[in-house]
Amino acid sequence: MMVLPFVGFAGSAVAILSGRRGIALGLWLVSLVGTLALFAAHATSTLHLDF
C-alpha cells in the first residue's frame, strides 16, 4: 500500500518527460494527498507494547 504514492510520483516524472503537464500535475497531487493520508493513518495509530 505504501508503494502506491511512489508509483504515482514516478508516473508523474514520466509524464513530465513526455511533455504531458496536466497529467503530471494530476498524478503529483493525487500522490501527495495519498502520502499525507497514509502519514495521518500511521502517525495517529497507537503501539500496543507490553513489557
N, C-alpha and C positions, 0 to 999 in steps of 0.2 A: 504494500500500500504506500509506503514511503517513497517508492521509486517513481510513482506517477507524476509528482510535480517536476522531478528532474527530467523525465521524458518530455514533459511539456516545455521545459526550458530548452532542451536540446532541439525539439521541433521548432521552437521559436528561432533559434540560431540558424537552423537550416532554412527557414522561411526568409530570414534576413538575407542570407547569402543568395537565395534565389530571386530576391527582389520583390517579395510579397509582404509589403509593410503592414497592411491591415491584418493579415493572418498572424504575422509575428507579434504584433501588439496584443491581439486577442489571446493567443496562446500564452504570452508572458503574463497577462493579467489573470487569466484563469489559473495558471501555475502559482502565481503569487498568493491568490486567495486560498488555493489548496494548501500551500505551505503554511500559511497563517492558521488555517483551520486545524491542520494536523498539530501545529505547535500548541494551540489552545487546548486540544484534547490531551496532549502529553503533559503539558505544564499544570493542568488542573487535576490530574489523576493522583491519587494518594498511593503511597507504597505501604503495603501491609507487611511490616517486618516484625518478626518475633525473635528476640534474643534470649 
